């Protein structure tokens, strides 16, 4: 029997393996504006952040102003890349199929991005009516608002839920909301999650026993 009553999944890097794709687009576009960053830099500074926060950081890296079309172009280019290359996180489908308690997804991305990536990876049918986007409430992690909204809508208190996250920003948001949080460390290259997460795991095979 699970010690939790509800699981709240982050999307990028937890359900879908989108982080290498979206961050590479961000690196390419930033370097086209005169910066000189790599994927490791993007993981360190952009992962888990709102797009607006990323753009603010990029503004400090380049000479001149960011084009007003940057955000729209980023969405277009990343969506093209998703459609060609995105895959589900290894093992996540088995986890979801075998969950015996309610679950949902709460992400910093816009709802159309969440739905696109879940559809492309065969996961959308499991989350269809339980998708919570920061864009809907205009509050982004590390503010815990999206997790609190998800828990309340699902009918549970934070203490009854566990959040699955892969970024320090997401982990901190969950902790701030009063949630237990399992940190997924498969791409935690700087070993940052274990200092605040309730527990950590490096493969989806190991997640069920934490629930």
BAKE-620714 format. One line per field, with one value per residue: x, y, z of N, C-alpha, C in turn; residue number from 1. Coordinates in nm, 2 decimals. Atoms other than C-alpha are relative to their C-alpha. Layout:
% residues N
n.px: c(X / ...)
n.py: c(Y / ...)
n.pz: c(Z / ...)
ca.px: c(X / ...)
ca.py: c(Y / ...)
ca.pz: c(Z / ...)
c.px: c(X / ...)
c.py: c(Y / ...)
c.pz: c(Z / ...)
seq: c(NUM / ...)
END
This chain:
% residues 211
n.px: c(0.08 / -0.08 / 0.01 / 0.05 / 0.13 / -0.01 / -0.13 / 0.00 / -0.12 / -0.05 / 0.00 / -0.13 / -0.11 / 0.06 / 0.09 / -0.05 / -0.14 / 0.00 / -0.10 / -0.11 / 0.05 / 0.04 / -0.12 / -0.09 / 0.05 / -0.03 / -0.14 / -0.02 / 0.05 / -0.08 / -0.13 / 0.03 / 0.01 / -0.14 / -0.05 / -0.09 / 0.04 / 0.02 / 0.12 / -0.02 / 0.04 / 0.15 / 0.05 / -0.03 / 0.07 / 0.13 / 0.08 / 0.10 / 0.04 / 0.09 / -0.07 / -0.02 / -0.12 / -0.11 / -0.02 / -0.07 / -0.14 / -0.06 / -0.02 / -0.13 / -0.11 / -0.02 / -0.01 / 0.12 / 0.13 / 0.06 / 0.11 / 0.13 / 0.05 / -0.08 / 0.08 / 0.08 / -0.09 / -0.04 / 0.10 / 0.01 / -0.11 / 0.00 / 0.11 / -0.05 / -0.10 / 0.08 / 0.07 / -0.09 / -0.09 / 0.04 / 0.03 / 0.04 / -0.11 / 0.00 / 0.06 / 0.11 / 0.12 / 0.02 / 0.03 / 0.14 / 0.09 / 0.02 / 0.04 / 0.13 / 0.05 / 0.02 / -0.12 / 0.02 / -0.13 / -0.01 / -0.12 / -0.02 / 0.03 / 0.14 / 0.08 / -0.01 / -0.13 / 0.01 / 0.09 / -0.07 / -0.10 / 0.07 / 0.05 / -0.11 / -0.06 / 0.10 / 0.04 / 0.11 / 0.12 / -0.01 / 0.00 / 0.09 / 0.07 / -0.08 / -0.11 / 0.00 / -0.11 / -0.03 / 0.06 / 0.15 / 0.01 / -0.11 / -0.09 / -0.10 / -0.10 / 0.01 / 0.13 / 0.06 / 0.14 / 0.05 / 0.01 / 0.11 / 0.12 / 0.02 / 0.05 / 0.13 / 0.09 / 0.01 / 0.07 / -0.09 / -0.09 / -0.14 / -0.06 / 0.04 / -0.05 / -0.15 / -0.03 / -0.11 / -0.07 / -0.14 / -0.08 / 0.00 / 0.11 / 0.12 / -0.01 / 0.02 / 0.14 / 0.08 / -0.03 / 0.07 / 0.14 / 0.03 / 0.00 / -0.12 / -0.04 / -0.10 / -0.09 / -0.05 / -0.14 / -0.07 / -0.08 / -0.04 / -0.15 / -0.07 / 0.04 / 0.06 / 0.14 / 0.01 / -0.01 / 0.13 / 0.11 / 0.03 / -0.08 / -0.05 / -0.01 / -0.07 / 0.07 / 0.15 / 0.02 / -0.01 / 0.10 / 0.11 / -0.03 / 0.00 / 0.14)
n.py: c(-0.12 / -0.12 / -0.10 / -0.13 / 0.01 / -0.06 / -0.03 / -0.11 / 0.00 / -0.10 / 0.05 / 0.00 / 0.07 / 0.11 / 0.08 / 0.00 / -0.03 / -0.12 / -0.10 / -0.02 / -0.06 / -0.14 / -0.08 / -0.02 / -0.11 / -0.13 / -0.03 / -0.04 / -0.13 / -0.09 / -0.01 / -0.07 / -0.14 / -0.04 / 0.07 / 0.12 / 0.09 / 0.14 / 0.06 / 0.01 / -0.13 / -0.01 / 0.08 / -0.07 / -0.13 / 0.00 / 0.12 / -0.02 / -0.14 / -0.05 / -0.05 / -0.14 / -0.01 / 0.03 / -0.11 / -0.10 / 0.03 / -0.02 / -0.14 / -0.04 / 0.07 / -0.05 / -0.14 / -0.04 / 0.04 / 0.12 / -0.03 / 0.02 / 0.12 / 0.11 / 0.10 / 0.07 / 0.09 / 0.11 / 0.10 / 0.06 / 0.08 / 0.11 / 0.09 / 0.08 / 0.10 / 0.10 / 0.09 / 0.09 / 0.08 / 0.03 / 0.13 / 0.00 / 0.04 / 0.15 / 0.06 / -0.07 / 0.05 / 0.11 / -0.06 / -0.05 / 0.11 / 0.08 / -0.08 / 0.03 / -0.13 / -0.11 / -0.07 / -0.11 / -0.06 / -0.14 / -0.04 / -0.14 / -0.03 / -0.03 / 0.13 / 0.06 / 0.07 / 0.12 / 0.09 / 0.05 / 0.10 / 0.12 / 0.07 / 0.05 / 0.12 / 0.10 / -0.02 / -0.10 / 0.06 / 0.02 / -0.13 / -0.09 / -0.10 / -0.03 / -0.07 / -0.13 / -0.08 / -0.13 / -0.11 / -0.02 / -0.08 / -0.11 / 0.01 / 0.10 / 0.06 / 0.07 / -0.02 / 0.13 / -0.02 / 0.10 / 0.13 / -0.02 / 0.01 / 0.14 / 0.08 / -0.04 / 0.05 / 0.15 / 0.03 / 0.05 / -0.09 / 0.02 / 0.11 / 0.13 / 0.01 / -0.01 / -0.06 / 0.06 / -0.11 / 0.03 / -0.12 / -0.06 / -0.10 / 0.07 / 0.06 / -0.11 / -0.04 / 0.10 / -0.01 / -0.13 / 0.03 / 0.10 / 0.14 / 0.08 / -0.01 / 0.10 / -0.06 / 0.09 / -0.05 / 0.05 / -0.11 / -0.09 / 0.01 / -0.08 / 0.06 / -0.11 / 0.03 / 0.08 / -0.09 / -0.05 / 0.10 / 0.10 / 0.11 / -0.01 / 0.13 / -0.02 / 0.08 / 0.02 / 0.13 / -0.01 / -0.09 / 0.06 / 0.03 / -0.12 / -0.05)
n.pz: c(0.00 / 0.01 / -0.11 / 0.06 / 0.06 / 0.13 / 0.06 / 0.09 / 0.08 / 0.09 / 0.13 / 0.07 / -0.07 / -0.08 / 0.09 / 0.14 / 0.01 / 0.08 / -0.04 / 0.09 / 0.13 / -0.02 / -0.04 / 0.11 / 0.08 / -0.08 / 0.02 / 0.14 / 0.02 / -0.07 / 0.06 / 0.12 / -0.04 / -0.03 / -0.13 / 0.03 / -0.11 / 0.05 / -0.06 / -0.15 / -0.05 / 0.01 / -0.11 / -0.12 / -0.02 / 0.06 / -0.03 / -0.11 / -0.01 / 0.10 / 0.12 / -0.02 / -0.08 / 0.09 / 0.09 / -0.08 / -0.02 / 0.13 / 0.03 / -0.06 / 0.07 / 0.13 / 0.02 / 0.07 / -0.05 / 0.05 / 0.09 / -0.06 / 0.05 / -0.05 / -0.06 / 0.10 / 0.08 / -0.09 / -0.01 / 0.13 / 0.03 / -0.10 / 0.03 / 0.12 / -0.05 / -0.08 / 0.09 / 0.07 / -0.09 / -0.14 / -0.05 / -0.14 / -0.09 / 0.00 / -0.11 / -0.06 / 0.04 / -0.09 / -0.13 / 0.01 / 0.02 / -0.12 / -0.11 / -0.05 / -0.06 / 0.10 / 0.04 / 0.10 / 0.04 / -0.03 / 0.08 / 0.03 / 0.14 / 0.04 / 0.01 / 0.14 / 0.00 / -0.08 / 0.07 / 0.12 / -0.04 / -0.05 / 0.11 / 0.08 / -0.07 / -0.03 / -0.14 / -0.02 / -0.04 / -0.15 / -0.07 / 0.08 / -0.08 / -0.12 / 0.04 / -0.07 / 0.06 / -0.07 / 0.08 / -0.03 / -0.13 / 0.01 / -0.11 / 0.04 / -0.10 / -0.13 / -0.07 / 0.00 / 0.04 / 0.10 / -0.07 / -0.09 / 0.09 / 0.04 / -0.11 / -0.03 / 0.10 / -0.01 / -0.12 / -0.11 / -0.07 / 0.04 / -0.08 / 0.06 / 0.14 / 0.02 / 0.13 / 0.06 / 0.06 / 0.04 / -0.01 / -0.13 / -0.01 / -0.02 / -0.14 / -0.10 / 0.01 / -0.07 / -0.15 / -0.05 / -0.01 / -0.10 / 0.06 / 0.02 / 0.14 / 0.05 / 0.10 / 0.11 / 0.01 / 0.12 / 0.07 / -0.11 / 0.02 / -0.11 / -0.13 / -0.07 / -0.05 / -0.13 / -0.12 / -0.04 / 0.03 / -0.10 / 0.04 / 0.14 / 0.08 / 0.13 / 0.11 / -0.02 / -0.06 / -0.14 / -0.06 / -0.07 / -0.14 / -0.08 / -0.01)
ca.px: c(0.00 / 0.13 / 0.22 / 0.10 / -0.25 / -0.14 / 0.16 / 0.24 / 0.48 / 0.69 / 0.69 / 1.02 / 1.29 / 1.05 / 0.78 / 0.94 / 1.31 / 1.28 / 1.56 / 1.84 / 1.62 / 1.48 / 1.81 / 2.00 / 1.76 / 1.81 / 2.19 / 2.18 / 1.96 / 2.16 / 2.49 / 2.33 / 2.29 / 2.67 / 2.70 / 2.93 / 2.75 / 2.72 / 2.46 / 2.62 / 2.57 / 2.21 / 2.15 / 2.30 / 2.12 / 1.81 / 1.68 / 1.36 / 1.33 / 1.05 / 1.12 / 1.09 / 1.36 / 1.58 / 1.54 / 1.64 / 1.96 / 2.03 / 1.99 / 2.30 / 2.50 / 2.47 / 2.55 / 2.24 / 1.87 / 1.70 / 1.47 / 1.10 / 1.04 / 1.28 / 1.01 / 0.79 / 1.08 / 1.20 / 0.87 / 0.85 / 1.20 / 1.17 / 0.83 / 0.99 / 1.27 / 1.02 / 0.82 / 1.13 / 1.32 / 1.13 / 1.11 / 0.94 / 1.18 / 1.29 / 1.07 / 0.80 / 0.53 / 0.56 / 0.55 / 0.23 / 0.06 / 0.11 / 0.02 / -0.27 / -0.32 / -0.43 / -0.16 / -0.12 / 0.14 / 0.24 / 0.48 / 0.63 / 0.56 / 0.25 / -0.03 / 0.00 / 0.37 / 0.28 / 0.00 / 0.22 / 0.50 / 0.27 / 0.10 / 0.42 / 0.54 / 0.21 / 0.14 / -0.14 / -0.42 / -0.30 / -0.30 / -0.58 / -0.78 / -0.51 / -0.27 / -0.16 / 0.05 / 0.22 / 0.09 / -0.27 / -0.20 / 0.10 / 0.31 / 0.63 / 0.86 / 1.02 / 0.68 / 0.49 / 0.16 / 0.13 / 0.18 / -0.07 / -0.32 / -0.27 / -0.31 / -0.62 / -0.78 / -0.70 / -0.86 / -0.56 / -0.35 / 0.02 / 0.11 / -0.07 / 0.11 / 0.46 / 0.61 / 0.85 / 1.11 / 1.44 / 1.55 / 1.66 / 1.41 / 1.13 / 1.25 / 1.26 / 0.91 / 0.77 / 0.94 / 0.81 / 0.46 / 0.49 / 0.53 / 0.76 / 0.96 / 1.15 / 1.44 / 1.51 / 1.89 / 1.95 / 2.07 / 2.17 / 2.53 / 2.61 / 2.46 / 2.23 / 1.90 / 1.98 / 2.05 / 1.68 / 1.48 / 1.30 / 1.46 / 1.64 / 1.64 / 1.84 / 1.61 / 1.23 / 1.27 / 1.34 / 1.06 / 0.77 / 0.94 / 0.97 / 0.59)
ca.py: c(0.00 / 0.34 / 0.59 / 0.87 / 0.93 / 1.12 / 1.16 / 1.49 / 1.46 / 1.73 / 1.70 / 1.79 / 1.55 / 1.33 / 1.22 / 1.32 / 1.34 / 1.70 / 1.88 / 1.80 / 1.91 / 2.23 / 2.34 / 2.28 / 2.51 / 2.77 / 2.73 / 2.76 / 3.07 / 3.23 / 3.17 / 3.31 / 3.64 / 3.64 / 3.44 / 3.14 / 2.89 / 2.51 / 2.26 / 2.22 / 2.59 / 2.57 / 2.28 / 2.48 / 2.81 / 2.73 / 2.39 / 2.42 / 2.80 / 2.98 / 3.09 / 3.45 / 3.40 / 3.23 / 3.52 / 3.76 / 3.57 / 3.56 / 3.93 / 3.96 / 3.73 / 3.92 / 4.26 / 4.44 / 4.36 / 4.03 / 4.03 / 4.06 / 3.75 / 3.54 / 3.37 / 3.28 / 3.15 / 2.95 / 2.78 / 2.71 / 2.57 / 2.36 / 2.22 / 2.11 / 1.94 / 1.77 / 1.63 / 1.48 / 1.35 / 1.34 / 1.02 / 0.93 / 0.90 / 0.54 / 0.33 / 0.59 / 0.42 / 0.11 / 0.33 / 0.50 / 0.19 / 0.03 / 0.32 / 0.24 / 0.60 / 0.92 / 1.11 / 1.43 / 1.65 / 2.00 / 2.19 / 2.53 / 2.49 / 2.61 / 2.36 / 2.32 / 2.22 / 1.97 / 1.82 / 1.80 / 1.62 / 1.38 / 1.30 / 1.25 / 1.00 / 0.81 / 0.95 / 1.20 / 0.96 / 0.90 / 1.27 / 1.41 / 1.59 / 1.62 / 1.87 / 2.18 / 2.45 / 2.75 / 2.96 / 2.91 / 3.08 / 3.30 / 3.18 / 2.98 / 2.75 / 2.80 / 2.94 / 2.63 / 2.76 / 2.51 / 2.21 / 2.35 / 2.40 / 2.05 / 1.90 / 2.09 / 2.01 / 1.64 / 1.66 / 1.61 / 1.80 / 1.86 / 1.61 / 1.34 / 1.40 / 1.34 / 1.54 / 1.39 / 1.65 / 1.66 / 2.02 / 2.21 / 2.48 / 2.23 / 2.05 / 2.38 / 2.47 / 2.14 / 2.17 / 2.53 / 2.39 / 2.13 / 1.83 / 1.54 / 1.53 / 1.25 / 1.39 / 1.21 / 1.23 / 1.07 / 1.41 / 1.56 / 1.61 / 1.85 / 1.63 / 1.91 / 1.73 / 1.52 / 1.82 / 1.92 / 1.63 / 1.39 / 1.11 / 1.06 / 0.79 / 0.75 / 0.52 / 0.49 / 0.13 / 0.25 / 0.50 / 0.26 / 0.15 / 0.51 / 0.56)
ca.pz: c(0.00 / -0.09 / 0.18 / -0.05 / -0.19 / -0.50 / -0.73 / -0.89 / -1.18 / -1.33 / -1.71 / -1.87 / -1.77 / -1.57 / -1.81 / -2.14 / -2.23 / -2.35 / -2.16 / -2.40 / -2.70 / -2.56 / -2.40 / -2.72 / -2.91 / -2.63 / -2.67 / -3.05 / -3.04 / -2.77 / -2.95 / -3.27 / -3.08 / -3.00 / -2.67 / -2.64 / -2.41 / -2.43 / -2.31 / -1.97 / -1.92 / -2.02 / -1.78 / -1.50 / -1.56 / -1.76 / -1.64 / -1.44 / -1.50 / -1.67 / -2.02 / -1.92 / -1.66 / -1.92 / -2.15 / -1.88 / -1.82 / -2.19 / -2.21 / -1.98 / -2.21 / -2.53 / -2.67 / -2.78 / -2.73 / -2.76 / -3.06 / -2.97 / -3.17 / -2.96 / -2.75 / -3.04 / -3.24 / -2.95 / -2.92 / -3.29 / -3.32 / -3.00 / -3.11 / -3.45 / -3.26 / -3.02 / -3.31 / -3.47 / -3.16 / -2.83 / -2.64 / -2.31 / -2.01 / -2.00 / -1.78 / -1.71 / -1.90 / -1.68 / -1.37 / -1.48 / -1.59 / -1.25 / -1.03 / -0.81 / -0.68 / -0.86 / -1.04 / -1.25 / -1.41 / -1.30 / -1.53 / -1.59 / -1.96 / -2.14 / -2.17 / -2.55 / -2.50 / -2.22 / -2.43 / -2.75 / -2.57 / -2.39 / -2.71 / -2.90 / -2.64 / -2.60 / -2.25 / -2.31 / -2.25 / -1.89 / -1.80 / -2.03 / -1.76 / -1.50 / -1.65 / -1.45 / -1.62 / -1.45 / -1.74 / -1.63 / -1.29 / -1.40 / -1.12 / -1.18 / -0.97 / -0.72 / -0.62 / -0.51 / -0.65 / -0.94 / -0.70 / -0.45 / -0.73 / -0.85 / -0.51 / -0.43 / -0.76 / -0.72 / -0.38 / -0.15 / 0.10 / 0.03 / 0.31 / 0.12 / -0.21 / -0.34 / -0.62 / -0.87 / -0.99 / -1.17 / -1.11 / -0.80 / -0.87 / -0.89 / -0.57 / -0.38 / -0.51 / -0.38 / -0.04 / -0.01 / -0.06 / 0.21 / -0.02 / 0.00 / -0.32 / -0.50 / -0.70 / -1.03 / -1.06 / -1.41 / -1.54 / -1.20 / -1.32 / -1.03 / -0.76 / -0.65 / -0.57 / -0.27 / -0.04 / -0.04 / -0.18 / 0.05 / -0.14 / -0.48 / -0.75 / -1.07 / -1.27 / -1.31 / -1.21 / -0.86 / -0.82 / -0.73 / -0.41 / -0.30 / -0.33)
c.px: c(0.09 / -0.01 / -0.05 / -0.14 / 0.00 / 0.14 / -0.01 / 0.13 / 0.03 / -0.01 / 0.13 / 0.11 / -0.05 / -0.09 / 0.06 / 0.15 / 0.02 / 0.11 / 0.11 / -0.04 / -0.02 / 0.12 / 0.10 / -0.05 / 0.03 / 0.15 / 0.02 / -0.05 / 0.08 / 0.14 / -0.02 / 0.00 / 0.14 / 0.05 / 0.09 / -0.03 / -0.01 / -0.12 / 0.02 / -0.04 / -0.15 / -0.06 / 0.01 / -0.09 / -0.14 / -0.10 / -0.10 / -0.06 / -0.11 / 0.07 / 0.03 / 0.13 / 0.12 / 0.04 / 0.07 / 0.14 / 0.07 / 0.03 / 0.13 / 0.12 / 0.04 / 0.02 / -0.12 / -0.13 / -0.04 / -0.12 / -0.14 / -0.06 / 0.07 / -0.09 / -0.08 / 0.09 / 0.05 / -0.10 / -0.01 / 0.11 / 0.01 / -0.11 / 0.04 / 0.09 / -0.07 / -0.06 / 0.09 / 0.07 / -0.05 / -0.03 / -0.05 / 0.13 / -0.01 / -0.06 / -0.13 / -0.13 / -0.04 / -0.04 / -0.14 / -0.10 / -0.03 / -0.03 / -0.14 / -0.07 / -0.01 / 0.14 / -0.03 / 0.13 / -0.01 / 0.13 / 0.01 / -0.03 / -0.14 / -0.07 / 0.01 / 0.13 / -0.02 / -0.08 / 0.07 / 0.10 / -0.05 / -0.06 / 0.10 / 0.06 / -0.10 / -0.05 / -0.12 / -0.12 / -0.01 / -0.02 / -0.11 / -0.06 / 0.07 / 0.13 / 0.00 / 0.13 / 0.01 / -0.06 / -0.14 / -0.01 / 0.10 / 0.09 / 0.09 / 0.09 / 0.12 / -0.12 / -0.07 / -0.15 / -0.06 / -0.02 / -0.12 / -0.13 / -0.04 / -0.05 / -0.14 / -0.10 / -0.02 / -0.07 / 0.08 / 0.08 / 0.15 / 0.07 / -0.03 / 0.05 / 0.15 / 0.02 / 0.13 / 0.07 / 0.14 / 0.09 / 0.00 / -0.11 / -0.13 / 0.00 / -0.03 / -0.15 / -0.09 / 0.02 / -0.07 / -0.15 / -0.04 / -0.01 / 0.12 / 0.03 / 0.11 / 0.08 / 0.05 / 0.13 / 0.07 / 0.08 / 0.04 / 0.15 / 0.07 / -0.04 / -0.07 / -0.13 / -0.01 / 0.01 / -0.14 / -0.11 / -0.02 / 0.08 / 0.04 / 0.00 / 0.06 / -0.06 / -0.15 / -0.03 / -0.01 / -0.10 / -0.12 / 0.02 / 0.01 / -0.14 / -0.08)
c.py: c(0.12 / 0.09 / 0.13 / -0.03 / 0.06 / 0.03 / 0.12 / 0.00 / 0.13 / -0.06 / -0.02 / -0.07 / -0.11 / -0.09 / -0.01 / 0.05 / 0.12 / 0.10 / 0.01 / 0.07 / 0.15 / 0.09 / 0.02 / 0.11 / 0.13 / 0.03 / 0.05 / 0.14 / 0.11 / 0.03 / 0.08 / 0.15 / 0.05 / -0.05 / -0.12 / -0.09 / -0.14 / -0.06 / -0.01 / 0.13 / 0.01 / -0.09 / 0.07 / 0.12 / 0.00 / -0.10 / 0.03 / 0.15 / 0.03 / 0.06 / 0.15 / 0.02 / -0.03 / 0.11 / 0.11 / -0.03 / 0.01 / 0.14 / 0.05 / -0.06 / 0.06 / 0.15 / 0.04 / -0.06 / -0.14 / 0.03 / -0.03 / -0.13 / -0.13 / -0.11 / -0.09 / -0.09 / -0.12 / -0.11 / -0.08 / -0.10 / -0.12 / -0.10 / -0.09 / -0.11 / -0.11 / -0.10 / -0.10 / -0.10 / -0.04 / -0.14 / 0.01 / -0.04 / -0.15 / -0.06 / 0.07 / -0.06 / -0.12 / 0.05 / 0.04 / -0.11 / -0.08 / 0.08 / -0.03 / 0.12 / 0.11 / 0.07 / 0.11 / 0.06 / 0.15 / 0.06 / 0.15 / 0.03 / 0.03 / -0.13 / -0.06 / -0.08 / -0.13 / -0.10 / -0.06 / -0.11 / -0.13 / -0.08 / -0.07 / -0.13 / -0.10 / 0.01 / 0.08 / -0.06 / -0.03 / 0.12 / 0.10 / 0.11 / 0.05 / 0.07 / 0.14 / 0.08 / 0.13 / 0.12 / 0.03 / 0.09 / 0.11 / 0.01 / -0.12 / -0.05 / 0.10 / 0.04 / -0.14 / 0.00 / -0.11 / -0.14 / 0.01 / 0.00 / -0.14 / -0.09 / 0.03 / -0.05 / -0.15 / -0.04 / -0.05 / 0.12 / -0.02 / -0.12 / -0.14 / -0.03 / -0.02 / 0.05 / -0.06 / 0.11 / -0.03 / 0.13 / 0.06 / 0.10 / -0.07 / -0.07 / 0.10 / 0.04 / -0.10 / 0.00 / 0.12 / -0.02 / -0.10 / -0.14 / -0.08 / 0.00 / -0.10 / 0.06 / -0.10 / 0.05 / -0.05 / 0.10 / 0.10 / 0.00 / 0.07 / -0.05 / 0.10 / -0.04 / -0.05 / 0.09 / 0.05 / -0.10 / -0.09 / -0.13 / 0.02 / -0.14 / 0.03 / -0.07 / -0.02 / -0.13 / 0.01 / 0.09 / -0.07 / -0.03 / 0.12 / 0.06 / -0.08)
c.pz: c(0.00 / 0.12 / -0.04 / -0.06 / -0.14 / -0.04 / -0.09 / -0.08 / -0.06 / -0.14 / -0.07 / 0.08 / 0.09 / -0.08 / -0.14 / 0.00 / -0.09 / 0.03 / -0.10 / -0.13 / 0.02 / 0.04 / -0.11 / -0.09 / 0.07 / -0.02 / -0.14 / -0.02 / 0.08 / -0.06 / -0.14 / 0.03 / 0.06 / 0.13 / -0.04 / 0.12 / -0.06 / 0.08 / 0.15 / 0.07 / 0.01 / 0.11 / 0.14 / 0.03 / -0.04 / 0.05 / 0.12 / 0.00 / -0.10 / -0.12 / 0.01 / 0.08 / -0.08 / -0.09 / 0.07 / 0.02 / -0.13 / -0.04 / 0.06 / -0.07 / -0.13 / -0.01 / -0.08 / 0.07 / -0.06 / -0.09 / 0.06 / -0.04 / 0.06 / 0.06 / -0.10 / -0.08 / 0.08 / 0.00 / -0.13 / -0.03 / 0.10 / -0.04 / -0.12 / 0.05 / 0.08 / -0.10 / -0.07 / 0.10 / 0.13 / 0.03 / 0.15 / 0.09 / 0.01 / 0.13 / 0.06 / -0.03 / 0.10 / 0.14 / 0.00 / -0.01 / 0.13 / 0.12 / 0.04 / 0.07 / -0.10 / -0.02 / -0.10 / -0.04 / 0.03 / -0.05 / -0.02 / -0.14 / -0.03 / -0.03 / -0.14 / -0.01 / 0.08 / -0.08 / -0.13 / 0.04 / 0.06 / -0.11 / -0.08 / 0.06 / 0.05 / 0.15 / 0.03 / 0.06 / 0.15 / 0.08 / -0.05 / 0.08 / 0.13 / -0.03 / 0.06 / -0.05 / 0.08 / -0.08 / 0.03 / 0.12 / 0.00 / 0.12 / -0.03 / 0.12 / 0.00 / 0.08 / 0.00 / -0.05 / -0.09 / 0.07 / 0.10 / -0.07 / -0.04 / 0.11 / 0.04 / -0.10 / 0.00 / 0.12 / 0.12 / 0.06 / -0.04 / 0.07 / -0.05 / -0.14 / 0.00 / -0.14 / -0.05 / -0.09 / -0.04 / 0.00 / 0.14 / 0.02 / 0.03 / 0.14 / 0.10 / 0.00 / 0.08 / 0.15 / 0.06 / 0.02 / 0.10 / -0.05 / 0.03 / -0.15 / -0.03 / -0.11 / -0.09 / -0.05 / -0.13 / -0.07 / 0.10 / 0.00 / 0.11 / 0.14 / 0.09 / 0.07 / 0.14 / 0.12 / 0.05 / -0.02 / 0.11 / -0.02 / -0.15 / -0.06 / -0.13 / -0.12 / 0.04 / 0.06 / 0.15 / 0.06 / 0.07 / 0.15 / 0.09 / 0.03 / 0.10)
seq: c(1 / 2 / 3 / 4 / 5 / 6 / 7 / 8 / 9 / 10 / 11 / 12 / 13 / 14 / 15 / 16 / 17 / 18 / 19 / 20 / 21 / 22 / 23 / 24 / 25 / 26 / 27 / 28 / 29 / 30 / 31 / 32 / 33 / 34 / 35 / 36 / 37 / 38 / 39 / 40 / 41 / 42 / 43 / 44 / 45 / 46 / 47 / 48 / 49 / 50 / 51 / 52 / 53 / 54 / 55 / 56 / 57 / 58 / 59 / 60 / 61 / 62 / 63 / 64 / 65 / 66 / 67 / 68 / 69 / 70 / 71 / 72 / 73 / 74 / 75 / 76 / 77 / 78 / 79 / 80 / 81 / 82 / 83 / 84 / 85 / 86 / 87 / 88 / 89 / 90 / 91 / 92 / 93 / 94 / 95 / 96 / 97 / 98 / 99 / 100 / 101 / 102 / 103 / 104 / 105 / 106 / 107 / 108 / 109 / 110 / 111 / 112 / 113 / 114 / 115 / 116 / 117 / 118 / 119 / 120 / 121 / 122 / 123 / 124 / 125 / 126 / 127 / 128 / 129 / 130 / 131 / 132 / 133 / 134 / 135 / 136 / 137 / 138 / 139 / 140 / 141 / 142 / 143 / 144 / 145 / 146 / 147 / 148 / 149 / 150 / 151 / 152 / 153 / 154 / 155 / 156 / 157 / 158 / 159 / 160 / 161 / 162 / 163 / 164 / 165 / 166 / 167 / 168 / 169 / 170 / 171 / 172 / 173 / 174 / 175 / 176 / 177 / 178 / 179 / 180 / 181 / 182 / 183 / 184 / 185 / 186 / 187 / 188 / 189 / 190 / 191 / 192 / 193 / 194 / 195 / 196 / 197 / 198 / 199 / 200 / 201 / 202 / 203 / 204 / 205 / 206 / 207 / 208 / 209 / 210 / 211)
END
